[in-house]
Amino acid sequence: MTANWDADSNQRWTIPLGGGVGRLFKIGNQAINSRLEYYYNVERPDGAAKQLVTFTWQFLFPKK
């Protein structure tokens, strides 16, 4: 949740509802963290996105 306290009261809040899934795996010796998430903004100011889909692909380089 975020709030813009400088905005009018009916334009102040962004409230997302959703979730996602993720997995940590290896391709060869390379560790990878991958996630897919979906959120719907149940409350949002005018002009803000109704929904959000994100896909994350992170290469991990742990110290040994």
WOJOJO-V822250 format. One record per helix or strand. SS is the DSSP state (~ for helix, > for strand). FROM is the first residue (numbers start at 0). TO is the last residue. If there is no record, write none. Layout:
BEGIN
SS_FROM_TO / SS_FROM_TO
END
This chain:
BEGIN
>_1_2 / ~_8_10 / >_12_26 / >_29_42 / >_50_59
END
